[in-house]
């Protein structure tokens, strides 16, 4: 059970990382 929790946290952090990258690309495209 604890292993699944760690996996879920990792995927969540990865999603946040992707969102930040996409946001930065969007800002650069606007400029």
VENVENBEL-V540128 format. One line per field, one symbol per residue. ss: DSSP state (~ for helix, > for strand, _ for the rest). phi: phi as a letter, one per 30 degrees, with the letter a starting at -180 (. if undefined). psi: psi as a letter, one per 40 degrees, with the letter a starting at -180 (. if undefined). Layout:
ss->???
phi->???
psi->???
//
This chain:
ss->_~~~~~~~~~~~~~~~~~~~~~~~~~~~~~_
phi->.dddddddddddddddddddddddddddddd
psi->dddddddddddddddddddddddddddddd.
//
